[in-house]
Amino acid sequence: MNDRPNVHFLKTPLACYMYEVNTNQMLKIPEEFYSGLQEYVKTGMASDAVMNYANALKAEGYLSSNRPTEMEHQESKFLDFHLGTNVEQMTLQVTQQCNFRCTYCTYAPKDFEYQRQHSSKRMTLETALKAVDFFAAHSVKRERVALGFYGGEPLLELNLIQKIVAYAEELFDGKDLIFPITTNGSLFTKDVVDFISKHNFNVLISLDGTPEIHNRSRKFAATGEGTYEEIERNLRYVQENYPDLYARISFNVVIDPRYSCVGLHELFSHHPLFVNANVNSTLISDESSMEHVTASDQYIYENSIYLFKALMAKKDRYPQEKASKVAVGTVGARSERLKKNMKISKGLPAKMSHGGPCIPGQRRVFVTVDGDLFPCERVSETSEVNKIGNIYDGFDIDKARAILNIAQLTPEECKNCWAIRHCMQCVRACDNNGELSRELKLHNCARVRSEVEEIFKEYLMYKELGYEL
């Protein structure tokens, strides 16, 4: 066991800091003690002045060398309860087919043995209703439940969705039931819009920015042509004729950081279709993109300006109406995450896991066209390690527990890592062609620590600007 203080040092342009892992606190360190304190933590040696300062910190409960002794997620012993009665959301893969072919899609063909690909497979009504029955039986403790639809493009199976919704509304009568759907927005016929407007659907549409930006990656499968114009036409129709439904539509922007981001920021801030919309954003993942994606200097510079303006708008130091909606959403999501993750702690428990893994199948469970169960739609359903059961035989608790406890792949490294509380690795990071890989997980550690340090610096920037999370 490492007996050195469990801390991490970092600087901003304005000050020096020490992250105290046990208390989950960021301590401002006087510059004259910063280098000496680092040396003390590393070697145990220090000048009298630094030693006095270190002893003063210890007297306040800091510089603890405490580390966990065992890697086990705190919810491991409650898995039977969570998966037996407390499932919050089920997402049905009603089809594996799609009328788009997007360059960054998780179903895009790549040289990977277990890569998902589009196919003509669809969920039968029998499988769908069996899945809904399974969901009802495993969510009895929840008053609010969500039954989602996913693909491929789920609206290719409108008739099936209509039958599922009718069945679920009767089965879940008395509960708050919503129907999330992730769609590309190209199939909004009158029948589709009439149906989803009359039921409790929350709609998430993928739209990446201006026609030039969007059409670069999101193309029709049949023609290879861009898809933006069709989506905009559909959105105008819904906004004009179904305003209540339009208020339940949100947008997901997949950003390609190789290019300028000015166009997408301006579109979602000023276009009448989006000025009042809820907009989320994500970056293209190298894991699924058909091309290698590295952020350009231009993107980093431009995006930083938009994020800074959004932050200033939250402090009423910049006009709210001029701030980018994409940036405002990003800043809001990050501040909420920081507010949650930077709560003061009494210390690291003896038994814990690193951050990252959710409870597989509890917050959401993904059901494939064949009725197999997976932790969510982001993992590959062709990978056996991610399969946590099926709707006929139930949950495989042992496999779910293994996913929840991926920290056990790298126990010593995790125990001694300063980023243990904030690590973002889940099963996706260590799935190596259908098996959990210690080597692949360790390969990601340096990147994760770098990302956590950037998050810490962002947190400190908030504090230095006087912004209370």
C-alpha positions in Angstrom: 0.0 0.0 0.0 1.3 3.4 -1.0 1.9 5.5 2.2 2.5 8.8 0.4 -0.2 11.5 0.7 -3.0 10.7 -1.7 -3.1 14.0 -3.6 -2.6 15.6 -7.1 -1.1 19.0 -7.9 -2.1 21.4 -10.7 -1.9 25.0 -11.7 -4.1 27.6 -13.4 -2.9 30.9 -14.7 -4.0 32.5 -11.5 -3.0 30.1 -8.7 -1.6 26.8 -7.5 -3.7 24.0 -6.2 -3.6 20.6 -4.6 -6.5 18.1 -5.1 -7.0 16.1 -1.9 -8.4 12.8 -3.0 -9.8 11.6 0.4 -11.8 14.8 1.0 -12.5 15.4 -2.7 -11.4 19.1 -2.1 -9.3 21.5 -4.2 -7.0 23.4 -1.8 -5.3 26.6 -2.9 -1.6 26.4 -2.1 0.6 29.5 -1.6 3.1 29.6 -4.5 6.1 29.7 -2.1 5.1 26.2 -0.8 3.9 24.6 -4.0 7.2 23.1 -5.3 8.3 22.1 -1.8 5.0 20.4 -1.0 5.3 18.4 -4.2 8.7 17.3 -3.2 7.5 16.4 0.3 4.7 14.3 -1.1 7.1 12.5 -3.5 10.1 11.9 -1.1 8.9 12.8 2.4 11.7 15.4 2.5 11.1 19.2 2.9 12.5 22.4 4.3 11.4 23.4 7.8 9.0 26.0 6.3 7.3 23.5 4.0 7.3 20.8 6.8 5.5 23.2 9.1 3.0 24.0 6.3 2.5 20.3 5.7 1.9 19.6 9.4 -0.7 22.4 9.5 -2.5 20.8 6.6 -2.4 17.4 8.3 -3.8 19.0 11.5 -6.8 20.1 9.3 -7.3 16.5 8.1 -5.5 16.9 4.8 -2.5 15.0 3.2 -4.0 11.7 4.2 -2.4 8.6 2.7 -5.6 6.6 3.0 -6.4 4.5 -0.1 -9.1 1.8 -0.6 -8.1 -1.7 0.1 -10.6 -3.5 -2.2 -12.2 -2.7 -5.5 -15.9 -3.5 -5.4 -18.8 -1.2 -6.4 -21.0 -0.2 -3.6 -24.1 -1.3 -5.4 -22.9 -4.8 -6.1 -24.8 -6.3 -3.2 -28.0 -4.6 -4.3 -28.0 -5.8 -7.9 -30.8 -8.3 -7.3 -33.0 -5.5 -6.1 -32.1 -3.0 -8.8 -32.6 -5.5 -11.7 -35.5 -7.3 -10.0 -37.7 -4.4 -9.2 -36.1 -1.0 -9.9 -35.4 -0.8 -13.7 -36.0 2.8 -14.8 -36.0 2.7 -18.6 -36.2 0.1 -21.3 -35.1 0.9 -24.8 -36.3 -1.4 -27.7 -34.3 -1.8 -30.8 -37.2 -2.2 -33.1 -35.1 -2.4 -36.2 -31.4 -2.7 -37.3 -32.2 -0.9 -40.5 -31.8 2.8 -41.3 -32.5 5.1 -44.2 -29.3 7.1 -43.4 -25.7 6.1 -43.6 -23.7 8.4 -41.3 -19.9 8.3 -41.3 -19.6 8.2 -37.5 -22.5 5.8 -36.8 -21.8 3.0 -34.4 -23.2 0.7 -37.1 -20.8 1.9 -39.8 -18.8 -1.0 -41.3 -15.2 -1.1 -39.9 -12.4 -3.6 -39.6 -13.6 -4.9 -36.3 -14.8 -8.5 -35.8 -17.6 -7.5 -33.4 -18.6 -4.2 -35.1 -22.4 -3.7 -35.4 -23.7 -3.3 -38.9 -27.1 -2.4 -40.4 -29.3 -5.3 -41.4 -32.9 -6.0 -42.3 -33.6 -7.6 -38.9 -36.6 -6.2 -37.0 -38.2 -6.9 -33.7 -41.4 -9.0 -33.9 -44.5 -8.0 -32.1 -44.2 -11.1 -30.0 -40.7 -10.2 -28.9 -41.7 -6.6 -28.3 -44.7 -7.4 -26.0 -42.6 -10.0 -24.2 -40.1 -7.3 -23.5 -42.7 -4.8 -22.3 -44.0 -7.6 -19.9 -40.4 -8.1 -18.7 -40.1 -4.4 -18.1 -43.3 -4.2 -16.1 -42.2 -7.1 -13.9 -38.8 -5.5 -13.2 -39.9 -1.9 -12.5 -42.6 -2.4 -9.9 -40.8 -0.1 -7.4 -40.8 2.8 -9.8 -43.6 5.3 -10.2 -42.1 6.9 -13.4 -40.9 4.7 -16.2 -39.7 5.2 -19.7 -40.2 2.9 -22.7 -37.9 4.0 -25.5 -37.5 3.2 -29.2 -34.2 3.0 -31.0 -32.8 1.6 -34.2 -31.4 1.9 -36.8 -34.1 4.3 -37.5 -37.1 3.4 -35.3 -39.8 5.2 -37.3 -39.3 2.7 -40.1 -41.4 0.5 -37.8 -44.2 2.9 -37.0 -46.9 0.2 -37.1 -45.0 -1.9 -34.6 -44.4 1.1 -32.3 -48.1 1.9 -32.4 -49.0 -1.5 -31.2 -46.3 -1.5 -28.5 -47.5 1.9 -27.2 -51.1 0.8 -27.0 -50.1 -2.3 -25.0 -47.8 -0.4 -22.7 -50.3 2.3 -21.9 -52.7 -0.3 -20.7 -50.1 -2.4 -18.8 -48.6 0.6 -17.0 -51.9 2.3 -16.3 -51.5 4.4 -13.1 -47.8 5.1 -13.6 -46.1 8.1 -15.2 -45.1 6.5 -18.6 -43.1 8.4 -21.2 -41.9 7.2 -24.6 -38.4 8.5 -25.5 -37.5 8.0 -29.2 -34.2 8.7 -30.9 -34.7 9.5 -34.6 -33.0 11.1 -37.6 -36.1 13.3 -38.2 -36.5 12.4 -41.8 -39.7 10.3 -41.6 -42.2 12.8 -40.0 -45.2 12.0 -42.2 -48.6 13.2 -41.1 -49.4 9.7 -39.6 -46.1 9.7 -37.6 -46.6 13.2 -36.3 -50.3 12.7 -35.5 -49.4 9.5 -33.5 -46.5 10.8 -31.4 -48.3 14.1 -30.7 -51.2 12.2 -29.1 -49.0 10.1 -26.8 -46.4 11.0 -24.3 -43.3 11.0 -26.6 -40.1 12.8 -25.9 -38.3 13.1 -29.2 -34.5 13.4 -29.7 -33.4 14.3 -33.2 -29.8 14.2 -34.4 -28.9 17.4 -36.3 -25.3 18.4 -36.6 -25.5 22.1 -37.7 -25.9 24.0 -41.0 -26.6 22.1 -44.2 -22.9 22.1 -45.1 -21.9 20.7 -41.7 -24.8 18.2 -41.3 -24.6 16.9 -44.9 -20.9 16.2 -44.6 -21.7 13.2 -42.4 -25.4 12.4 -42.5 -26.5 11.1 -45.9 -29.4 9.1 -47.3 -28.6 5.4 -47.8 -30.3 5.2 -51.1 -28.8 8.2 -52.8 -25.8 9.3 -50.8 -27.2 12.8 -50.8 -27.4 15.1 -47.7 -30.3 15.0 -45.4 -30.5 18.4 -43.8 -33.1 19.9 -46.1 -35.6 17.1 -45.5 -35.2 17.4 -41.8 -35.7 21.1 -41.8 -38.8 20.8 -43.9 -40.2 18.3 -41.4 -39.4 20.4 -38.4 -41.1 23.5 -40.0 -44.2 21.4 -40.5 -44.3 20.2 -36.9 -43.5 23.6 -35.4 -46.3 25.2 -37.4 -49.0 22.5 -36.9 -48.1 20.7 -33.7 -46.5 23.3 -31.3 -47.2 21.2 -28.2 -45.2 18.3 -29.8 -42.5 20.6 -31.0 -41.9 21.7 -27.4 -41.1 18.0 -26.6 -38.4 17.8 -29.3 -34.7 18.2 -28.4 -31.7 18.0 -30.6 -28.4 16.2 -30.3 -25.5 17.8 -32.2 -22.6 15.4 -33.0 -19.6 17.7 -33.4 -16.7 16.9 -35.7 -13.8 18.8 -34.0 -11.7 18.7 -37.2 -13.6 21.6 -38.6 -14.8 25.1 -37.6 -17.7 25.1 -35.2 -18.9 28.7 -35.9 -21.7 27.6 -38.2 -23.3 25.1 -35.8 -23.1 27.5 -32.9 -24.7 30.3 -34.9 -27.5 28.0 -36.4 -28.8 26.8 -33.0 -28.6 30.3 -31.5 -30.4 32.2 -34.2 -32.5 30.0 -36.5 -36.2 30.2 -35.6 -36.5 26.4 -35.5 -34.0 26.2 -32.6 -33.9 29.4 -30.6 -36.2 27.9 -27.9 -35.1 24.3 -28.3 -33.2 22.1 -25.9 -29.8 21.3 -27.5 -27.2 18.8 -26.4 -23.9 18.1 -28.0 -21.3 15.3 -28.2 -18.0 14.9 -30.0 -17.5 12.3 -32.7 -16.0 9.2 -31.1 -12.9 7.6 -32.7 -14.5 4.2 -31.6 -17.2 4.4 -34.2 -16.0 7.0 -36.8 -14.9 5.7 -40.2 -12.1 8.3 -40.1 -9.6 9.2 -37.4 -10.8 12.3 -35.5 -8.5 14.8 -33.8 -9.5 18.3 -32.7 -8.1 21.1 -34.9 -6.6 24.2 -33.4 -9.3 26.2 -35.1 -12.1 24.2 -33.4 -10.4 24.4 -30.0 -10.0 28.2 -30.3 -13.5 28.9 -31.6 -15.2 26.6 -29.2 -13.4 28.0 -26.2 -14.7 31.5 -27.1 -18.3 30.2 -27.3 -17.9 28.4 -24.0 -16.4 31.4 -22.3 -19.3 33.6 -23.5 -21.8 31.1 -22.3 -20.2 31.0 -18.9 -20.2 34.8 -18.7 -23.9 34.8 -19.7 -24.6 32.6 -16.7 -22.9 35.2 -14.5 -24.9 38.0 -16.3 -21.7 39.4 -17.7 -22.7 38.7 -21.3 -26.1 39.1 -23.0 -28.0 35.8 -22.6 -29.5 36.2 -26.1 -26.1 36.4 -27.7 -24.7 33.2 -26.0 -24.6 30.0 -28.1 -27.3 27.5 -27.1 -24.9 24.7 -27.8 -22.3 26.3 -25.5 -24.9 27.1 -22.9 -26.1 23.5 -22.8 -22.5 22.3 -22.6 -21.7 24.7 -19.7 -24.9 23.8 -17.9 -24.2 20.0 -18.2 -20.6 20.4 -17.1 -21.5 22.6 -14.1 -24.2 20.1 -13.0 -21.7 17.3 -13.3 -19.1 19.3 -11.3 -21.6 20.2 -8.7 -22.4 16.5 -8.2 -18.9 15.2 -8.4 -17.1 17.8 -6.3 -19.0 17.2 -3.1 -16.8 17.2 0.0 -16.2 13.7 1.4 -15.1 12.3 4.8 -12.7 10.0 3.1 -12.3 7.1 0.6 -14.0 4.0 1.8 -12.1 0.7 2.2 -14.2 -0.9 -0.5 -15.2 1.1 -3.6 -15.0 1.3 -7.4 -13.8 4.1 -9.6 -16.4 6.3 -11.2 -17.7 5.5 -14.6 -19.7 2.3 -14.5 -23.5 2.7 -14.1 -25.6 -0.1 -12.7 -25.9 -2.3 -15.8 -29.6 -2.6 -16.8 -31.0 -0.5 -14.0 -30.9 3.1 -15.2 -31.7 1.7 -18.6 -31.7 -1.6 -20.3 -31.4 -2.1 -24.1 -33.3 -4.9 -25.8 -32.1 -6.0 -29.2 -34.4 -7.2 -32.0 -33.8 -10.7 -30.7 -34.7 -10.0 -27.1 -31.2 -9.9 -25.7 -30.4 -7.5 -22.8 -27.5 -5.0 -22.8 -26.6 -2.2 -20.3 -27.4 0.5 -22.9 -27.5 1.2 -26.6 -23.9 2.6 -26.6 -22.3 -0.8 -26.1 -22.0 -3.3 -29.0 -24.7 -6.0 -28.9 -22.4 -8.2 -31.0 -20.0 -8.4 -28.0 -20.8 -11.3 -25.7 -19.3 -9.6 -22.6 -22.0 -6.9 -22.8 -24.9 -9.3 -22.9 -26.5 -9.4 -19.5 -29.4 -11.8 -20.2 -32.5 -12.0 -22.3 -36.2 -11.3 -21.9 -37.0 -15.1 -21.7 -34.4 -16.2 -19.1 -34.0 -12.9 -17.2 -30.9 -11.0 -16.1 -27.5 -12.7 -15.8 -26.6 -11.1 -12.5 -23.0 -12.4 -12.6 -22.3 -10.8 -15.9 -23.9 -7.6 -14.8 -21.8 -7.7 -11.6 -18.6 -8.1 -13.7 -19.5 -5.1 -15.8 -20.3 -3.1 -12.7 -16.9 -4.1 -11.2 -14.5 -3.5 -14.1 -12.2 -1.8 -11.6 -11.3 -5.4 -10.5 -9.4 -5.7 -13.8 -6.9 -3.2 -12.5 -7.2 -3.2 -8.7 -3.8 -1.9 -7.7 -3.6 0.8 -10.3 -7.1 2.0 -9.3 -6.4 2.0 -5.6 -3.4 4.3 -6.2 -4.9 6.6 -8.9 -5.6 10.2 -7.9 -8.5 10.2 -10.4 -10.3 7.3 -8.9 -13.4 9.3 -7.9 -13.7 10.9 -11.3 -12.6 8.1 -13.7 -15.0 7.8 -16.6 -14.2 4.3 -17.8 -17.1 1.9 -18.3 -17.3 -1.4 -20.0 -17.0 0.2 -23.4 -13.4 1.2 -22.6 -12.3 -2.4 -21.9 -14.4 -4.4 -24.3 -11.8 -6.2 -26.5 -13.6 -8.2 -29.2 -16.1 -9.7 -26.7 -13.9 -10.0 -23.5 -13.0 -7.7 -20.7 -9.4 -6.6 -21.2 -7.1 -5.4 -18.5 -4.6 -4.2 -21.1 -7.1 -2.2 -23.0 -8.4 -0.6 -19.8 -4.9 0.4 -18.7 -4.3 1.8 -22.2 -7.1 4.4 -21.6 -5.9 5.5 -18.1 -3.5 8.3 -19.3 -6.2 9.8 -21.4 -8.8 9.6 -18.6 -6.4 11.3 -16.1 -5.7 14.1 -18.7 -9.5 14.6 -19.2 -10.1 14.7 -15.4 -7.4 17.3 -15.0 -9.0 19.4 -17.6 -12.3 19.1 -15.8 -10.6 20.1 -12.6 -9.2 23.2 -14.3 -12.6 24.1 -15.6 -14.0 23.7 -12.1 -11.2 26.0 -10.7 -12.0 28.5 -13.5 -15.6 28.7 -12.3 -14.4 29.3 -8.7 -11.8 31.9 -9.7 -14.5 33.8 -11.7 -16.8 33.7 -8.6 -19.3 31.3 -10.3 -21.1 29.2 -7.7 -22.0 25.8 -9.0 
